[in-house]
């Protein structure tokens, strides 16, 4: 398989960020359990890029461990809004520029606040979508703070 050149990859290269590229066989609705299994890494280190919105429709991004869920109540409380919900796939694509299953926090179509679970910073390396289904990039987590101005939150719930 050929390595894709996405808006996310162009962003990483433009900012001279070191990253590794990892292709895997994408499975519809497989999520991080599939990507982690395929790459032979912990699902905790496979970070999801979730496109969500407030009750007024303001989009935002949440970066979360693959084995955790976002407490939307805690996130809403943190950002002082009534509620936060996942965007419908077509809305998420409109905001991010990526197809669901290929959302990356790099090279987003719209400028949106990016919230990151604080324990992601405890990991030596994370695997996060590079902007295409079946394609992750491996990076050092602190790069997320340095390049995309992430806002650190504590909103994780244990996954299923």
N, C-alpha and C positions, 0 to 999 in steps of 0.2 A: 504494500500500500504506500502511496505517495503522501509525504507530510504536507498538510494543508498550510497555505499562507492566508491567515485570517486577519481581521482588524486587530484582534488580540495579539497575534504574533508580530504584526507591524508595530504595535504599541511597545511591546517588550524590546524589540530590536532598536527602535528609535530611542528608547530610554536606556539602552545598553545594559539591560537586565539579563543576568545569566539565568538560563533555564534549560531544562532537559525536555525532550519531546517524547511522548509515549502514545502510540496508537494501540487500540484494542477493538475487538469486535463489539460494536454497539448493539445493545438489545433494547427494544422499545420498552419503556417503563422499568428498565432494569436498575437504573440509578447507580449510586455509589457502591452498592454491594457487588454489582457486576464489574465495574471498572476496577475496584480494589482487588477482586479475585483475579481478574485478567492480568493485572500488573504485579500481583503478588505482594501487595502492600496492605497495611491495616486500613480498614474502612474509616477509622478515626482520622487518618492522614489524608483521606480523599475528601476534599472540601467542596461542598455544594455551593453554587451561585444561584440564589433564589431571587426572582423579580417579584416584588410585592407592592402593595399600595395602601395608602391610608383611606379612611372612609370618604375623603374628599377626592380620591383618585390620584393623589400625589404619589408618583412612583419612587421606589427605593430598592436597594439591593441588600441582601443579607448573605454573608458568608458563614457557613455552618459546617461542622464536622459531619461526615457522611453517616455516622452512627448516632446522630442526635437529631432532634426536631427543634424548631423554633417555637418558643413560647410567645405567641403573637400578643397575648395580654401583657406580658412583661415588656415586650418591645414597644407596644403602644404606650404604655406607662412611661417608658424611658424617653420617647420622643414627644410626649405630651399630646397625644391624639386619642380619639375615641376607640379606633380599631385599626388593625392591620390585617390584610388578607392577601393570599397569593393572587397574582394577576392571572386572568384567563390566558391561555397560550398565545392567542393572536395579539393581545394587548402587551404581553411580555415581549414578544418579538418586535412590536412597534416601538417600545421603549428602548430595548437593548440593541436591536439590530441583529440579534441572533435567533436561531430556531431553538425552541425549548428542547433541552437535552444537549444543547451546545452553548448555553449561556456562559460567558466569561466576564469577569470584572474588568478586563482590559479592553480598551477600544470600544467602549459603549457608544451607542448612537446618541443618547441623551445624557447630559450631566445629571447624575442622581446621587443622593447621599449613599455611602456604602458602609454598612454596619458589619463588624466582624466579631464573632465570638472570641472572647479574650484568651481562652485556652489554646486557640490555634497558634498563638505566639510561642507556646511551650514546646512545639514540635520542631525538630531540626530541619525537616523538609516537608512540604505539602504537595499534593497533586491536585491541580485545579483545572477546570476546563479552559482550553486554549482557543475556543471559539468555533468548535465543530463537534458534531456527534462522533464519539469514538476517539477523541483526541484530548489528552491531558498534558499539561506542562508541569514539570517539577520545579519548585522554587523554594527559596528560604522565606518563611512567613513575614519576617520584618520588612521585606521589600514591599509588602502591601501597604504598610504605613507610610513608607518613604515615597511611594510613587502614585498611589491612588487615594491618598488622604482618607484612609478608613477610620471609622469611629468605633472605638472598642466598646463592646456591650457584654453583658452577662445574661443571656436569654435562652440558654440551651435547656432542653428537656431530654430525657433519655428516649432514644428511638425505640422502635418495635423490634 
